Amino acid sequence: MVGGLEALNLAAIYPILNTAFEADSGQSNVIFSLLESMADVFPIEDEFVAYCVVFLVLAILTFAAKLALLKFKVNLGADLVTENQS
């Protein structure tokens, strides 16, 4: 899950750069159309700002998922150590 969010976060950079440089290259990929629909959810007229907001939301979600995974790993390791010591 964390890896997927990180990949999606990296993919979110492409529409930002595409809009900033006005390249207007096609976004016929499933992931890019998903990012475009996510940007359309926000009531922001400027497409560049909408993609930046999507990037920030994905970055926060990725950070939260990393923290949850780290907490799970630490708790699992602590449980295994206490179980094997007794």
PyMOL Python script that loads the backbone (N, CA, C, O; Angstrom):
from pymol import cmd

cmd.read_pdbstr("""\
ATOM      1  N   MET A   1       0.819  -1.182   0.000  1.00  0.00           N
ATOM      2  CA  MET A   1       0.000   0.000   0.000  1.00  0.00           C
ATOM      3  C   MET A   1       0.874   1.262   0.000  1.00  0.00           C
ATOM      4  O   MET A   1       0.597   2.219  -0.723  1.00  0.00           O
ATOM      5  N   VAL A   2       1.912   1.250   0.805  1.00  0.00           N
ATOM      6  CA  VAL A   2       2.801   2.417   0.860  1.00  0.00           C
ATOM      7  C   VAL A   2       3.505   2.598  -0.481  1.00  0.00           C
ATOM      8  O   VAL A   2       3.639   3.720  -0.970  1.00  0.00           O
ATOM      9  N   GLY A   3       3.949   1.505  -1.069  1.00  0.00           N
ATOM     10  CA  GLY A   3       4.620   1.586  -2.366  1.00  0.00           C
ATOM     11  C   GLY A   3       3.708   2.121  -3.452  1.00  0.00           C
ATOM     12  O   GLY A   3       4.137   2.899  -4.304  1.00  0.00           O
ATOM     13  N   GLY A   4       2.459   1.709  -3.424  1.00  0.00           N
ATOM     14  CA  GLY A   4       1.493   2.211  -4.399  1.00  0.00           C
ATOM     15  C   GLY A   4       1.233   3.694  -4.236  1.00  0.00           C
ATOM     16  O   GLY A   4       1.118   4.423  -5.221  1.00  0.00           O
ATOM     17  N   LEU A   5       1.140   4.141  -2.994  1.00  0.00           N
ATOM     18  CA  LEU A   5       0.947   5.571  -2.754  1.00  0.00           C
ATOM     19  C   LEU A   5       2.168   6.380  -3.170  1.00  0.00           C
ATOM     20  O   LEU A   5       2.034   7.485  -3.695  1.00  0.00           O
ATOM     21  N   GLU A   6       3.360   5.831  -2.935  1.00  0.00           N
ATOM     22  CA  GLU A   6       4.571   6.540  -3.363  1.00  0.00           C
ATOM     23  C   GLU A   6       4.637   6.636  -4.884  1.00  0.00           C
ATOM     24  O   GLU A   6       5.027   7.668  -5.429  1.00  0.00           O
ATOM     25  N   ALA A   7       4.255   5.559  -5.566  1.00  0.00           N
ATOM     26  CA  ALA A   7       4.251   5.588  -7.030  1.00  0.00           C
ATOM     27  C   ALA A   7       3.217   6.581  -7.548  1.00  0.00           C
ATOM     28  O   ALA A   7       3.470   7.304  -8.513  1.00  0.00           O
ATOM     29  N   LEU A   8       2.057   6.614  -6.908  1.00  0.00           N
ATOM     30  CA  LEU A   8       1.026   7.567  -7.314  1.00  0.00           C
ATOM     31  C   LEU A   8       1.467   9.001  -7.040  1.00  0.00           C
ATOM     32  O   LEU A   8       1.151   9.915  -7.801  1.00  0.00           O
ATOM     33  N   ASN A   9       2.195   9.187  -5.952  1.00  0.00           N
ATOM     34  CA  ASN A   9       2.724  10.509  -5.624  1.00  0.00           C
ATOM     35  C   ASN A   9       3.738  10.964  -6.680  1.00  0.00           C
ATOM     36  O   ASN A   9       3.752  12.131  -7.069  1.00  0.00           O
ATOM     37  N   LEU A  10       4.574  10.049  -7.133  1.00  0.00           N
ATOM     38  CA  LEU A  10       5.515  10.390  -8.206  1.00  0.00           C
ATOM     39  C   LEU A  10       4.786  10.663  -9.513  1.00  0.00           C
ATOM     40  O   LEU A  10       5.169  11.556 -10.268  1.00  0.00           O
ATOM     41  N   ALA A  11       3.739   9.897  -9.777  1.00  0.00           N
ATOM     42  CA  ALA A  11       2.975  10.113 -11.005  1.00  0.00           C
ATOM     43  C   ALA A  11       2.247  11.451 -10.980  1.00  0.00           C
ATOM     44  O   ALA A  11       1.952  12.013 -12.034  1.00  0.00           O
ATOM     45  N   ALA A  12       1.957  11.963  -9.796  1.00  0.00           N
ATOM     46  CA  ALA A  12       1.258  13.249  -9.687  1.00  0.00           C
ATOM     47  C   ALA A  12       2.143  14.418 -10.097  1.00  0.00           C
ATOM     48  O   ALA A  12       1.643  15.514 -10.349  1.00  0.00           O
ATOM     49  N   ILE A  13       3.435  14.197 -10.165  1.00  0.00           N
ATOM     50  CA  ILE A  13       4.341  15.275 -10.578  1.00  0.00           C
ATOM     51  C   ILE A  13       4.207  15.560 -12.079  1.00  0.00           C
ATOM     52  O   ILE A  13       4.360  16.704 -12.509  1.00  0.00           O
ATOM     53  N   TYR A  14       3.925  14.533 -12.868  1.00  0.00           N
ATOM     54  CA  TYR A  14       3.857  14.708 -14.321  1.00  0.00           C
ATOM     55  C   TYR A  14       2.794  15.728 -14.746  1.00  0.00           C
ATOM     56  O   TYR A  14       3.102  16.618 -15.539  1.00  0.00           O
ATOM     57  N   PRO A  15       1.547  15.631 -14.246  1.00  0.00           N
ATOM     58  CA  PRO A  15       0.571  16.656 -14.667  1.00  0.00           C
ATOM     59  C   PRO A  15       0.937  18.063 -14.211  1.00  0.00           C
ATOM     60  O   PRO A  15       0.592  19.041 -14.875  1.00  0.00           O
ATOM     61  N   ILE A  16       1.636  18.171 -13.077  1.00  0.00           N
ATOM     62  CA  ILE A  16       2.064  19.495 -12.617  1.00  0.00           C
ATOM     63  C   ILE A  16       3.055  20.091 -13.615  1.00  0.00           C
ATOM     64  O   ILE A  16       2.916  21.242 -14.030  1.00  0.00           O
ATOM     65  N   LEU A  17       4.045  19.304 -13.992  1.00  0.00           N
ATOM     66  CA  LEU A  17       5.039  19.791 -14.961  1.00  0.00           C
ATOM     67  C   LEU A  17       4.417  20.018 -16.329  1.00  0.00           C
ATOM     68  O   LEU A  17       4.763  20.972 -17.025  1.00  0.00           O
ATOM     69  N   ASN A  18       3.498  19.138 -16.714  1.00  0.00           N
ATOM     70  CA  ASN A  18       2.834  19.261 -18.001  1.00  0.00           C
ATOM     71  C   ASN A  18       2.038  20.565 -18.073  1.00  0.00           C
ATOM     72  O   ASN A  18       2.037  21.242 -19.101  1.00  0.00           O
ATOM     73  N   THR A  19       1.371  20.908 -16.993  1.00  0.00           N
ATOM     74  CA  THR A  19       0.591  22.143 -16.955  1.00  0.00           C
ATOM     75  C   THR A  19       1.497  23.368 -16.843  1.00  0.00           C
ATOM     76  O   THR A  19       1.225  24.401 -17.454  1.00  0.00           O
ATOM     77  N   ALA A  20       2.569  23.253 -16.063  1.00  0.00           N
ATOM     78  CA  ALA A  20       3.460  24.399 -15.866  1.00  0.00           C
ATOM     79  C   ALA A  20       4.154  24.804 -17.159  1.00  0.00           C
ATOM     80  O   ALA A  20       4.307  25.992 -17.442  1.00  0.00           O
ATOM     81  N   PHE A  21       4.572  23.819 -17.940  1.00  0.00           N
ATOM     82  CA  PHE A  21       5.274  24.121 -19.185  1.00  0.00           C
ATOM     83  C   PHE A  21       4.339  24.187 -20.383  1.00  0.00           C
ATOM     84  O   PHE A  21       4.783  24.356 -21.519  1.00  0.00           O
ATOM     85  N   GLU A  22       3.043  24.055 -20.125  1.00  0.00           N
ATOM     86  CA  GLU A  22       2.020  24.096 -21.167  1.00  0.00           C
ATOM     87  C   GLU A  22       2.357  23.156 -22.314  1.00  0.00           C
ATOM     88  O   GLU A  22       2.205  23.497 -23.487  1.00  0.00           O
ATOM     89  N   ALA A  23       2.819  21.963 -21.949  1.00  0.00           N
ATOM     90  CA  ALA A  23       3.199  20.981 -22.961  1.00  0.00           C
ATOM     91  C   ALA A  23       1.976  20.370 -23.621  1.00  0.00           C
ATOM     92  O   ALA A  23       2.020  20.026 -24.802  1.00  0.00           O
ATOM     93  N   ASP A  24       0.889  20.230 -22.882  1.00  0.00           N
ATOM     94  CA  ASP A  24      -0.375  19.707 -23.390  1.00  0.00           C
ATOM     95  C   ASP A  24      -0.214  18.363 -24.095  1.00  0.00           C
ATOM     96  O   ASP A  24      -0.870  18.096 -25.102  1.00  0.00           O
ATOM     97  N   SER A  25       0.664  17.524 -23.558  1.00  0.00           N
ATOM     98  CA  SER A  25       0.781  16.178 -24.105  1.00  0.00           C
ATOM     99  C   SER A  25      -0.341  15.323 -23.543  1.00  0.00           C
ATOM    100  O   SER A  25      -0.886  15.622 -22.481  1.00  0.00           O
ATOM    101  N   GLY A  26      -0.678  14.278 -24.245  1.00  0.00           N
ATOM    102  CA  GLY A  26      -1.823  13.455 -23.885  1.00  0.00           C
ATOM    103  C   GLY A  26      -1.662  12.731 -22.565  1.00  0.00           C
ATOM    104  O   GLY A  26      -0.576  12.268 -22.217  1.00  0.00           O
ATOM    105  N   GLN A  27      -2.750  12.644 -21.848  1.00  0.00           N
ATOM    106  CA  GLN A  27      -2.768  11.919 -20.588  1.00  0.00           C
ATOM    107  C   GLN A  27      -3.789  10.793 -20.709  1.00  0.00           C
ATOM    108  O   GLN A  27      -4.775  10.761 -19.973  1.00  0.00           O
ATOM    109  N   SER A  28      -3.556   9.886 -21.623  1.00  0.00           N
ATOM    110  CA  SER A  28      -4.512   8.817 -21.873  1.00  0.00           C
ATOM    111  C   SER A  28      -4.264   7.601 -20.998  1.00  0.00           C
ATOM    112  O   SER A  28      -4.828   6.536 -21.248  1.00  0.00           O
ATOM    113  N   ASN A  29      -3.438   7.740 -19.985  1.00  0.00           N
ATOM    114  CA  ASN A  29      -3.138   6.656 -19.067  1.00  0.00           C
ATOM    115  C   ASN A  29      -4.223   6.588 -17.999  1.00  0.00           C
ATOM    116  O   ASN A  29      -4.853   7.598 -17.685  1.00  0.00           O
ATOM    117  N   VAL A  30      -4.441   5.404 -17.446  1.00  0.00           N
ATOM    118  CA  VAL A  30      -5.455   5.232 -16.408  1.00  0.00           C
ATOM    119  C   VAL A  30      -5.087   6.037 -15.164  1.00  0.00           C
ATOM    120  O   VAL A  30      -5.949   6.670 -14.554  1.00  0.00           O
ATOM    121  N   ILE A  31      -3.829   6.014 -14.792  1.00  0.00           N
ATOM    122  CA  ILE A  31      -3.395   6.728 -13.587  1.00  0.00           C
ATOM    123  C   ILE A  31      -3.527   8.233 -13.782  1.00  0.00           C
ATOM    124  O   ILE A  31      -3.958   8.938 -12.870  1.00  0.00           O
ATOM    125  N   PHE A  32      -3.164   8.728 -14.952  1.00  0.00           N
ATOM    126  CA  PHE A  32      -3.257  10.166 -15.193  1.00  0.00           C
ATOM    127  C   PHE A  32      -4.713  10.620 -15.257  1.00  0.00           C
ATOM    128  O   PHE A  32      -5.032  11.720 -14.806  1.00  0.00           O
ATOM    129  N   SER A  33      -5.601   9.793 -15.810  1.00  0.00           N
ATOM    130  CA  SER A  33      -7.011  10.180 -15.805  1.00  0.00           C
ATOM    131  C   SER A  33      -7.589  10.129 -14.400  1.00  0.00           C
ATOM    132  O   SER A  33      -8.499  10.894 -14.079  1.00  0.00           O
ATOM    133  N   LEU A  34      -7.067   9.227 -13.546  1.00  0.00           N
ATOM    134  CA  LEU A  34      -7.477   9.201 -12.143  1.00  0.00           C
ATOM    135  C   LEU A  34      -7.026  10.480 -11.438  1.00  0.00           C
ATOM    136  O   LEU A  34      -7.787  11.074 -10.675  1.00  0.00           O
ATOM    137  N   LEU A  35      -5.796  10.900 -11.693  1.00  0.00           N
ATOM    138  CA  LEU A  35      -5.297  12.147 -11.102  1.00  0.00           C
ATOM    139  C   LEU A  35      -6.087  13.356 -11.603  1.00  0.00           C
ATOM    140  O   LEU A  35      -6.341  14.298 -10.852  1.00  0.00           O
ATOM    141  N   GLU A  36      -6.468  13.317 -12.867  1.00  0.00           N
ATOM    142  CA  GLU A  36      -7.259  14.422 -13.421  1.00  0.00           C
ATOM    143  C   GLU A  36      -8.632  14.489 -12.759  1.00  0.00           C
ATOM    144  O   GLU A  36      -9.127  15.576 -12.460  1.00  0.00           O
ATOM    145  N   SER A  37      -9.249  13.327 -12.530  1.00  0.00           N
ATOM    146  CA  SER A  37     -10.550  13.335 -11.860  1.00  0.00           C
ATOM    147  C   SER A  37     -10.421  13.762 -10.401  1.00  0.00           C
ATOM    148  O   SER A  37     -11.332  14.379  -9.850  1.00  0.00           O
ATOM    149  N   MET A  38      -9.282  13.430  -9.771  1.00  0.00           N
ATOM    150  CA  MET A  38      -9.044  13.902  -8.403  1.00  0.00           C
ATOM    151  C   MET A  38      -8.885  15.420  -8.380  1.00  0.00           C
ATOM    152  O   MET A  38      -9.353  16.080  -7.452  1.00  0.00           O
ATOM    153  N   ALA A  39      -8.234  15.971  -9.389  1.00  0.00           N
ATOM    154  CA  ALA A  39      -8.056  17.427  -9.459  1.00  0.00           C
ATOM    155  C   ALA A  39      -9.381  18.127  -9.737  1.00  0.00           C
ATOM    156  O   ALA A  39      -9.584  19.263  -9.309  1.00  0.00           O
ATOM    157  N   ASP A  40     -10.276  17.463 -10.447  1.00  0.00           N
ATOM    158  CA  ASP A  40     -11.576  18.062 -10.748  1.00  0.00           C
ATOM    159  C   ASP A  40     -12.483  18.122  -9.523  1.00  0.00           C
ATOM    160  O   ASP A  40     -13.462  18.869  -9.514  1.00  0.00           O
ATOM    161  N   VAL A  41     -12.168  17.341  -8.489  1.00  0.00           N
ATOM    162  CA  VAL A  41     -12.984  17.345  -7.268  1.00  0.00           C
ATOM    163  C   VAL A  41     -12.868  18.684  -6.549  1.00  0.00           C
ATOM    164  O   VAL A  41     -13.842  19.168  -5.972  1.00  0.00           O
ATOM    165  N   PHE A  42     -11.695  19.274  -6.584  1.00  0.00           N
ATOM    166  CA  PHE A  42     -11.471  20.542  -5.891  1.00  0.00           C
ATOM    167  C   PHE A  42     -12.042  21.700  -6.714  1.00  0.00           C
ATOM    168  O   PHE A  42     -11.856  21.748  -7.930  1.00  0.00           O
ATOM    169  N   PRO A  43     -12.732  22.628  -6.058  1.00  0.00           N
ATOM    170  CA  PRO A  43     -13.313  23.764  -6.793  1.00  0.00           C
ATOM    171  C   PRO A  43     -12.276  24.853  -7.074  1.00  0.00           C
ATOM    172  O   PRO A  43     -12.429  26.002  -6.660  1.00  0.00           O
ATOM    173  N   ILE A  44     -11.225  24.465  -7.784  1.00  0.00           N
ATOM    174  CA  ILE A  44     -10.143  25.397  -8.099  1.00  0.00           C
ATOM    175  C   ILE A  44     -10.103  25.561  -9.613  1.00  0.00           C
ATOM    176  O   ILE A  44     -10.043  24.578 -10.352  1.00  0.00           O
ATOM    177  N   GLU A  45     -10.136  26.793 -10.060  1.00  0.00           N
ATOM    178  CA  GLU A  45     -10.180  27.040 -11.498  1.00  0.00           C
ATOM    179  C   GLU A  45      -8.839  26.812 -12.178  1.00  0.00           C
ATOM    180  O   GLU A  45      -8.785  26.313 -13.301  1.00  0.00           O
ATOM    181  N   ASP A  46      -7.758  27.177 -11.499  1.00  0.00           N
ATOM    182  CA  ASP A  46      -6.429  27.028 -12.079  1.00  0.00           C
ATOM    183  C   ASP A  46      -6.015  25.557 -12.021  1.00  0.00           C
ATOM    184  O   ASP A  46      -5.943  24.961 -10.946  1.00  0.00           O
ATOM    185  N   GLU A  47      -5.749  24.993 -13.178  1.00  0.00           N
ATOM    186  CA  GLU A  47      -5.420  23.569 -13.268  1.00  0.00           C
ATOM    187  C   GLU A  47      -4.100  23.249 -12.566  1.00  0.00           C
ATOM    188  O   GLU A  47      -3.965  22.193 -11.947  1.00  0.00           O
ATOM    189  N   PHE A  48      -3.143  24.146 -12.660  1.00  0.00           N
ATOM    190  CA  PHE A  48      -1.845  23.945 -12.015  1.00  0.00           C
ATOM    191  C   PHE A  48      -1.994  23.849 -10.498  1.00  0.00           C
ATOM    192  O   PHE A  48      -1.409  22.968  -9.868  1.00  0.00           O
ATOM    193  N   VAL A  49      -2.769  24.748  -9.921  1.00  0.00           N
ATOM    194  CA  VAL A  49      -2.975  24.752  -8.469  1.00  0.00           C
ATOM    195  C   VAL A  49      -3.738  23.506  -8.042  1.00  0.00           C
ATOM    196  O   VAL A  49      -3.447  22.934  -6.992  1.00  0.00           O
ATOM    197  N   ALA A  50      -4.708  23.078  -8.839  1.00  0.00           N
ATOM    198  CA  ALA A  50      -5.477  21.874  -8.511  1.00  0.00           C
ATOM    199  C   ALA A  50      -4.572  20.646  -8.480  1.00  0.00           C
ATOM    200  O   ALA A  50      -4.697  19.810  -7.585  1.00  0.00           O
ATOM    201  N   TYR A  51      -3.663  20.528  -9.446  1.00  0.00           N
ATOM    202  CA  TYR A  51      -2.733  19.396  -9.445  1.00  0.00           C
ATOM    203  C   TYR A  51      -1.751  19.481  -8.275  1.00  0.00           C
ATOM    204  O   TYR A  51      -1.352  18.455  -7.724  1.00  0.00           O
ATOM    205  N   CYS A  52      -1.364  20.685  -7.898  1.00  0.00           N
ATOM    206  CA  CYS A  52      -0.489  20.839  -6.725  1.00  0.00           C
ATOM    207  C   CYS A  52      -1.204  20.416  -5.450  1.00  0.00           C
ATOM    208  O   CYS A  52      -0.591  19.807  -4.573  1.00  0.00           O
ATOM    209  N   VAL A  53      -2.483  20.728  -5.334  1.00  0.00           N
ATOM    210  CA  VAL A  53      -3.262  20.308  -4.166  1.00  0.00           C
ATOM    211  C   VAL A  53      -3.384  18.790  -4.134  1.00  0.00           C
ATOM    212  O   VAL A  53      -3.277  18.183  -3.069  1.00  0.00           O
ATOM    213  N   VAL A  54      -3.606  18.177  -5.284  1.00  0.00           N
ATOM    214  CA  VAL A  54      -3.669  16.708  -5.353  1.00  0.00           C
ATOM    215  C   VAL A  54      -2.336  16.112  -4.921  1.00  0.00           C
ATOM    216  O   VAL A  54      -2.304  15.124  -4.188  1.00  0.00           O
ATOM    217  N   PHE A  55      -1.242  16.706  -5.371  1.00  0.00           N
ATOM    218  CA  PHE A  55       0.080  16.224  -4.975  1.00  0.00           C
ATOM    219  C   PHE A  55       0.270  16.325  -3.467  1.00  0.00           C
ATOM    220  O   PHE A  55       0.778  15.394  -2.843  1.00  0.00           O
ATOM    221  N   LEU A  56      -0.131  17.445  -2.878  1.00  0.00           N
ATOM    222  CA  LEU A  56       0.010  17.623  -1.432  1.00  0.00           C
ATOM    223  C   LEU A  56      -0.856  16.638  -0.653  1.00  0.00           C
ATOM    224  O   LEU A  56      -0.415  16.094   0.359  1.00  0.00           O
ATOM    225  N   VAL A  57      -2.069  16.408  -1.110  1.00  0.00           N
ATOM    226  CA  VAL A  57      -2.950  15.441  -0.440  1.00  0.00           C
ATOM    227  C   VAL A  57      -2.346  14.045  -0.512  1.00  0.00           C
ATOM    228  O   VAL A  57      -2.345  13.312   0.477  1.00  0.00           O
ATOM    229  N   LEU A  58      -1.835  13.680  -1.677  1.00  0.00           N
ATOM    230  CA  LEU A  58      -1.204  12.364  -1.816  1.00  0.00           C
ATOM    231  C   LEU A  58       0.052  12.255  -0.957  1.00  0.00           C
ATOM    232  O   LEU A  58       0.328  11.193  -0.400  1.00  0.00           O
ATOM    233  N   ALA A  59       0.810  13.335  -0.845  1.00  0.00           N
ATOM    234  CA  ALA A  59       2.010  13.310  -0.002  1.00  0.00           C
ATOM    235  C   ALA A  59       1.646  13.118   1.465  1.00  0.00           C
ATOM    236  O   ALA A  59       2.330  12.389   2.182  1.00  0.00           O
ATOM    237  N   ILE A  60       0.583  13.760   1.914  1.00  0.00           N
ATOM    238  CA  ILE A  60       0.143  13.597   3.302  1.00  0.00           C
ATOM    239  C   ILE A  60      -0.368  12.180   3.539  1.00  0.00           C
ATOM    240  O   ILE A  60      -0.074  11.580   4.573  1.00  0.00           O
ATOM    241  N   LEU A  61      -1.133  11.640   2.586  1.00  0.00           N
ATOM    242  CA  LEU A  61      -1.608  10.259   2.713  1.00  0.00           C
ATOM    243  C   LEU A  61      -0.455   9.267   2.726  1.00  0.00           C
ATOM    244  O   LEU A  61      -0.483   8.293   3.479  1.00  0.00           O
ATOM    245  N   THR A  62       0.546   9.503   1.908  1.00  0.00           N
ATOM    246  CA  THR A  62       1.717   8.627   1.879  1.00  0.00           C
ATOM    247  C   THR A  62       2.461   8.681   3.204  1.00  0.00           C
ATOM    248  O   THR A  62       2.894   7.650   3.718  1.00  0.00           O
ATOM    249  N   PHE A  63       2.609   9.872   3.756  1.00  0.00           N
ATOM    250  CA  PHE A  63       3.275  10.021   5.047  1.00  0.00           C
ATOM    251  C   PHE A  63       2.503   9.299   6.147  1.00  0.00           C
ATOM    252  O   PHE A  63       3.102   8.628   6.988  1.00  0.00           O
ATOM    253  N   ALA A  64       1.183   9.432   6.144  1.00  0.00           N
ATOM    254  CA  ALA A  64       0.360   8.758   7.153  1.00  0.00           C
ATOM    255  C   ALA A  64       0.448   7.242   7.007  1.00  0.00           C
ATOM    256  O   ALA A  64       0.500   6.525   8.006  1.00  0.00           O
ATOM    257  N   ALA A  65       0.464   6.753   5.768  1.00  0.00           N
ATOM    258  CA  ALA A  65       0.582   5.310   5.552  1.00  0.00           C
ATOM    259  C   ALA A  65       1.948   4.799   5.998  1.00  0.00           C
ATOM    260  O   ALA A  65       2.054   3.704   6.549  1.00  0.00           O
ATOM    261  N   LYS A  66       2.992   5.591   5.763  1.00  0.00           N
ATOM    262  CA  LYS A  66       4.330   5.197   6.226  1.00  0.00           C
ATOM    263  C   LYS A  66       4.392   5.139   7.744  1.00  0.00           C
ATOM    264  O   LYS A  66       4.995   4.225   8.307  1.00  0.00           O
ATOM    265  N   LEU A  67       3.775   6.107   8.411  1.00  0.00           N
ATOM    266  CA  LEU A  67       3.746   6.097   9.872  1.00  0.00           C
ATOM    267  C   LEU A  67       2.977   4.893  10.403  1.00  0.00           C
ATOM    268  O   LEU A  67       3.404   4.261  11.369  1.00  0.00           O
ATOM    269  N   ALA A  68       1.852   4.573   9.781  1.00  0.00           N
ATOM    270  CA  ALA A  68       1.062   3.421  10.214  1.00  0.00           C
ATOM    271  C   ALA A  68       1.838   2.128  10.009  1.00  0.00           C
ATOM    272  O   ALA A  68       1.801   1.239  10.859  1.00  0.00           O
ATOM    273  N   LEU A  69       2.541   2.018   8.885  1.00  0.00           N
ATOM    274  CA  LEU A  69       3.339   0.821   8.631  1.00  0.00           C
ATOM    275  C   LEU A  69       4.489   0.710   9.622  1.00  0.00           C
ATOM    276  O   LEU A  69       4.794  -0.386  10.092  1.00  0.00           O
ATOM    277  N   LEU A  70       5.125   1.815   9.943  1.00  0.00           N
ATOM    278  CA  LEU A  70       6.211   1.806  10.919  1.00  0.00           C
ATOM    279  C   LEU A  70       5.708   1.396  12.301  1.00  0.00           C
ATOM    280  O   LEU A  70       6.359   0.619  12.999  1.00  0.00           O
ATOM    281  N   LYS A  71       4.550   1.919  12.692  1.00  0.00           N
ATOM    282  CA  LYS A  71       3.967   1.549  13.987  1.00  0.00           C
ATOM    283  C   LYS A  71       3.639   0.063  14.013  1.00  0.00           C
ATOM    284  O   LYS A  71       3.873  -0.607  15.020  1.00  0.00           O
ATOM    285  N   PHE A  72       3.101  -0.455  12.921  1.00  0.00           N
ATOM    286  CA  PHE A  72       2.785  -1.880  12.841  1.00  0.00           C
ATOM    287  C   PHE A  72       4.049  -2.730  12.955  1.00  0.00           C
ATOM    288  O   PHE A  72       4.062  -3.738  13.662  1.00  0.00           O
ATOM    289  N   LYS A  73       5.105  -2.323  12.260  1.00  0.00           N
ATOM    290  CA  LYS A  73       6.361  -3.079  12.312  1.00  0.00           C
ATOM    291  C   LYS A  73       6.964  -3.080  13.708  1.00  0.00           C
ATOM    292  O   LYS A  73       7.439  -4.113  14.181  1.00  0.00           O
ATOM    293  N   VAL A  74       6.946  -1.929  14.370  1.00  0.00           N
ATOM    294  CA  VAL A  74       7.515  -1.834  15.716  1.00  0.00           C
ATOM    295  C   VAL A  74       6.704  -2.672  16.695  1.00  0.00           C
ATOM    296  O   VAL A  74       7.274  -3.391  17.514  1.00  0.00           O
ATOM    297  N   ASN A  75       5.385  -2.585  16.618  1.00  0.00           N
ATOM    298  CA  ASN A  75       4.539  -3.378  17.512  1.00  0.00           C
ATOM    299  C   ASN A  75       4.704  -4.870  17.262  1.00  0.00           C
ATOM    300  O   ASN A  75       4.737  -5.656  18.209  1.00  0.00           O
ATOM    301  N   LEU A  76       4.807  -5.265  16.011  1.00  0.00           N
ATOM    302  CA  LEU A  76       4.999  -6.677  15.690  1.00  0.00           C
ATOM    303  C   LEU A  76       6.345  -7.167  16.205  1.00  0.00           C
ATOM    304  O   LEU A  76       6.435  -8.256  16.771  1.00  0.00           O
ATOM    305  N   GLY A  77       7.384  -6.374  16.015  1.00  0.00           N
ATOM    306  CA  GLY A  77       8.705  -6.747  16.520  1.00  0.00           C
ATOM    307  C   GLY A  77       8.726  -6.856  18.033  1.00  0.00           C
ATOM    308  O   GLY A  77       9.330  -7.779  18.581  1.00  0.00           O
ATOM    309  N   ALA A  78       8.073  -5.922  18.715  1.00  0.00           N
ATOM    310  CA  ALA A  78       8.024  -5.963  20.180  1.00  0.00           C
ATOM    311  C   ALA A  78       7.244  -7.176  20.665  1.00  0.00           C
ATOM    312  O   ALA A  78       7.631  -7.814  21.644  1.00  0.00           O
ATOM    313  N   ASP A  79       6.156  -7.495  19.989  1.00  0.00           N
ATOM    314  CA  ASP A  79       5.372  -8.675  20.369  1.00  0.00           C
ATOM    315  C   ASP A  79       6.164  -9.957  20.164  1.00  0.00           C
ATOM    316  O   ASP A  79       6.099 -10.865  20.993  1.00  0.00           O
ATOM    317  N   LEU A  80       6.907 -10.038  19.075  1.00  0.00           N
ATOM    318  CA  LEU A  80       7.706 -11.236  18.816  1.00  0.00           C
ATOM    319  C   LEU A  80       8.821 -11.394  19.839  1.00  0.00           C
ATOM    320  O   LEU A  80       9.111 -12.509  20.273  1.00  0.00           O
ATOM    321  N   VAL A  81       9.442 -10.299  20.225  1.00  0.00           N
ATOM    322  CA  VAL A  81      10.523 -10.364  21.215  1.00  0.00           C
ATOM    323  C   VAL A  81       9.983 -10.794  22.568  1.00  0.00           C
ATOM    324  O   VAL A  81      10.567 -11.659  23.220  1.00  0.00           O
ATOM    325  N   THR A  82       8.874 -10.202  23.000  1.00  0.00           N
ATOM    326  CA  THR A  82       8.319 -10.574  24.309  1.00  0.00           C
ATOM    327  C   THR A  82       7.793 -11.999  24.302  1.00  0.00           C
ATOM    328  O   THR A  82       7.855 -12.679  25.326  1.00  0.00           O
ATOM    329  N   GLU A  83       7.279 -12.462  23.176  1.00  0.00           N
ATOM    330  CA  GLU A  83       6.777 -13.835  23.083  1.00  0.00           C
ATOM    331  C   GLU A  83       7.919 -14.845  23.138  1.00  0.00           C
ATOM    332  O   GLU A  83       7.773 -15.909  23.739  1.00  0.00           O
ATOM    333  N   ASN A  84       9.033 -14.528  22.529  1.00  0.00           N
ATOM    334  CA  ASN A  84      10.163 -15.462  22.495  1.00  0.00           C
ATOM    335  C   ASN A  84      10.994 -15.425  23.770  1.00  0.00           C
ATOM    336  O   ASN A  84      11.753 -16.360  24.024  1.00  0.00           O
ATOM    337  N   GLN A  85      10.877 -14.386  24.574  1.00  0.00           N
ATOM    338  CA  GLN A  85      11.649 -14.305  25.813  1.00  0.00           C
ATOM    339  C   GLN A  85      11.028 -15.130  26.929  1.00  0.00           C
ATOM    340  O   GLN A  85      11.738 -15.547  27.845  1.00  0.00           O
ATOM    341  N   SER A  86       9.747 -15.373  26.880  1.00  0.00           N
ATOM    342  CA  SER A  86       9.129 -16.125  27.978  1.00  0.00           C
ATOM    343  C   SER A  86       9.024 -17.601  27.715  1.00  0.00           C
ATOM    344  O   SER A  86       8.523 -18.345  28.558  1.00  0.00           O
TER     345      SER A  86
END
""", "prot")
cmd.dss("prot")
cmd.show_as("cartoon", "prot")
cmd.util.cbc("prot")
cmd.orient("prot")
